[in-house]
Amino acid sequence: MSDLRALRGYVRQVIKEEIGRDYKSVRTMPMNYLHYPELSVSIVYITEKGKWMVGIKPKGDSKKEYRYFNSQEDAENWARTRADQLKAMVMNQG
C-alpha cells in the first residue's frame, strides 16, 4: 500500500512540474506575467505617495496604463490579471 502512495506522490510531482512549463525555449521555468514578450510590465514603490504603482504597456503601443495600490499584493494581483487580459487580446488579434 505504501508503494502505491509513493507512486501517486511521484506522479503528482511530475504533473505539477509540467503544468505551465515553457517548451519553446531553453528556459524550462514556467512563464511569468512579468516576462510575457508581448507586454512591458513594471511594479514600483513610490515613496513620496506611499503607494505601489503598476505600469503595463503592450509592445508596439504608445500608451501605457498606470494604476496605484496601497499594498504590493494588490498591485501584483492587478498586474497579473491585467497582463493575462492584454496577452489574450494580443494573441486574438493575430
N, C-alpha and C positions, 0 to 999 in steps of 0.2 A: 504494500500500500504506500509506503514512503517513497518507493521508486516512481510510482505514478505521480505523486505530488511534486517530486523533484523534476520530473519531465514536464509537467504542466508549468511549473515556475520558469523553467528554461525557455519553453515555447513563448510564454508571456513576455519574457525579457527580449527575445529576438523580435517579436512582433512590435513591441514598444519602440525598439531602436529603428525599425524600418519605416514606421509612420513618419512622414514629413522629411525623409532623407532627400538630399539633393543629388540626383543621379546624373545631372548634366555637366558637372564639373568635377575636378579632382577633389574639391572640398566635400567631405562626407557629412558635415554637420547639417542639421535642418536649417532651412531658410528662415530668416528673422525679418519682421516688418521693417527694421532699420536698414536692411540690406537688399530690399527689392530694387532691381535695376531700373524699374520704370519710375521710381519716386526718389525724391530727396526729402528725408525726414530728419528734423533736429529737435531735441528736447534740451532746454537750458533753464537754469535757475536765475531769475532776475533779482538780485539782492536789494535793489532800490525799492522794488514793489513787494518783495517777499512772496513772489509767486513763481510758478513754473510756466514757461512759455513753450508751446509746440508750434513748429512751422513745418508745413507739408507742401511740396510742390511737385507736380508731375513733370518728368523730363520733357523738354520742348515747350513747356507752357511758361508764360512770362509772369503769371500771377501766383503768388504764394499765399497759402491760407494760414492764419495765425490764430491761436486760442491761448488763454491764460487760465491756470488752475491753481488752487490752494495747496494741493498735495502732489507729490511725484507720482503716486499710484493712479490718481485721476488723470494726470497728463499722459502717462504711458497707456492707460486703458483707452483713452480717446484716440491717441496716435495710432494704436494697433487697429482699432475699429475703423477709423477713417482711412488708414493705409489699405486695409483689406477692401474697403468700398471703392477707393480710387483705382486699385490694382485691377479689380473686376471690370470697372468701366473702361480702363485702358485695354484690357485683353479683349473685351467685347467689340471695341472699335476696329480691331483688325490687326 
